[in-house]
Amino acid sequence: QLSGERLATMVGTTKRALIESEGNGFLEARLQENSIVRVQGDPSLIGRYAAVRITGARSFVLTGEIETVY
């Protein structure tokens, strides 16, 4: 419950994330604070940084949208 509450405070913000892997139809990116955010995108983005707008929060994972790839 506490993890979900902490993640919910990030909804609506834009964070820098490293796109690390692909799984279950999503790309998984890691934020600086070590949280995982799932985004839609091409697997060729793995290994790149992106600005990700956080759109939702669950117990242990965030959902978001890629705004800019660096």
Secondary structure, DSSP 8 states (H G I E B T S, - for coil): -HHHHHHHTTTT-EEEEEEEEEETTEEEEEETTS-EEEE---GGGTT-EEEEEEEEE-SS-EEEEEEEE-
